Amino acid sequence: MTKRTFVDVKTALAEKYERLARLTCSVPRKATYAGHALKYRRQAAQAARDGHK
């Protein structure tokens, strides 16, 4: 997996969970999805900084 692809996948997952957090009506599920999105955003940022070694 190349650096570009890995970062793209993590970003796509973050976008997916952000979308799910907006669409759900359940407050606990909203928080869970927002947490997942934040985790994937952090992973994408870290991989971009590190050059995904």
C-alpha positions in Angstrom: 0.0 0.0 0.0 1.5 3.4 -0.9 1.5 6.4 1.3 -1.1 8.2 -0.8 -3.5 5.3 -0.8 -3.2 4.7 3.0 -3.8 8.4 3.7 -6.7 8.4 1.3 -8.3 5.4 2.9 -8.0 6.9 6.4 -9.5 10.2 5.2 -12.4 8.4 3.4 -13.1 6.5 6.7 -13.1 9.8 8.6 -15.5 11.3 6.1 -17.8 8.2 6.3 -18.0 8.4 10.1 -18.5 12.2 10.1 -21.4 11.7 7.7 -22.9 9.0 9.9 -22.6 11.2 12.9 -24.6 13.9 11.2 -27.3 11.5 10.0 -28.0 9.5 13.2 -30.5 10.8 15.8 -29.0 8.8 18.7 -26.8 11.0 20.8 -24.6 8.2 22.1 -24.1 6.9 18.5 -23.4 10.4 17.3 -20.6 10.7 19.9 -19.2 7.2 18.9 -19.1 8.1 15.2 -17.5 11.4 15.9 -14.8 9.7 18.0 -14.2 7.2 15.2 -13.9 10.1 12.7 -11.4 11.9 14.9 -9.3 8.8 15.3 -9.1 8.3 11.5 -8.3 12.0 11.0 -5.4 11.7 13.5 -4.2 8.5 11.8 -4.2 10.1 8.4 -2.4 13.2 9.7 0.2 11.0 11.4 0.8 8.9 8.3 1.2 12.0 6.2 3.7 13.5 8.6 5.7 10.2 9.0 5.7 9.4 5.3 4.0 6.2 6.2 7.1 4.1 6.8 
